[in-house]
């Protein structure tokens, strides 16, 4: 997936908005004002997604490609 496809996908969610509240390279997606995804537009190699902490641990244990975000 390229950044434009991700951008379009995220904005299709009901109540979704996008913006750069932190800096000019971190694109943030929100649903009804709550952050759900962050992506580096200059170096698009991954995406940070919000997740329930318990579910996140299970996903990281199950899939090597899932890393802890910042």
LINPEFEN-V561905 format. One record per residue. RES is the residue in one letter. SS is DSSP state (2 for helix, 1 for strand, 0 for the rest). PSI is psi in whole degrees, -180 to 180 (999 if undefined). D_LAST is the distance of its C-alpha to the last C-alpha in Angstrom with 1 decimal. Layout:
BEGIN
RES_SS_PSI_D_LAST ; RES_SS_PSI_D_LAST
END
This chain:
BEGIN
X_0_137_21.9 ; X_0_171_21.7 ; X_2_-35_19.8 ; X_2_-40_23.0 ; X_2_-42_23.4 ; X_2_-45_19.9 ; X_2_-49_20.6 ; X_2_-41_23.9 ; X_2_-48_22.7 ; X_2_-39_20.1 ; X_2_-11_22.8 ; X_0_-16_25.3 ; X_0_140_23.7 ; X_0_127_25.9 ; X_0_10_24.8 ; X_1_142_22.0 ; X_1_165_21.4 ; X_1_162_19.3 ; X_1_-180_18.6 ; X_0_69_16.8 ; X_0_-20_16.1 ; X_0_-47_13.7 ; X_0_-178_15.4 ; X_0_3_17.7 ; X_0_-12_15.4 ; X_1_103_12.6 ; X_1_128_14.6 ; X_1_134_13.8 ; X_1_136_15.9 ; X_1_152_17.1 ; X_1_118_19.9 ; X_0_42_22.3 ; X_0_-3_19.9 ; X_1_126_16.9 ; X_1_134_13.7 ; X_1_-13_13.4 ; X_1_146_11.9 ; X_1_144_10.3 ; X_1_143_11.7 ; X_1_113_12.5 ; X_0_-20_16.3 ; X_0_-28_17.3 ; X_0_74_15.8 ; X_0_89_15.6 ; X_0_-12_14.8 ; X_0_174_12.2 ; X_0_141_11.0 ; X_1_126_8.1 ; X_1_142_10.4 ; X_0_144_10.7 ; X_0_150_12.5 ; X_0_131_14.6 ; X_2_-40_13.0 ; X_2_-44_16.3 ; X_2_-37_16.5 ; X_2_-42_13.0 ; X_2_-46_14.3 ; X_2_-43_17.5 ; X_2_-41_16.2 ; X_2_-35_14.3 ; X_2_-33_17.6 ; X_2_-36_19.7 ; X_0_119_18.1 ; X_0_-27_17.1 ; X_0_-16_15.5 ; X_0_120_12.8 ; X_0_158_9.7 ; X_0_138_6.8 ; X_0_-174_3.8 ; X_0_999_0.0
END
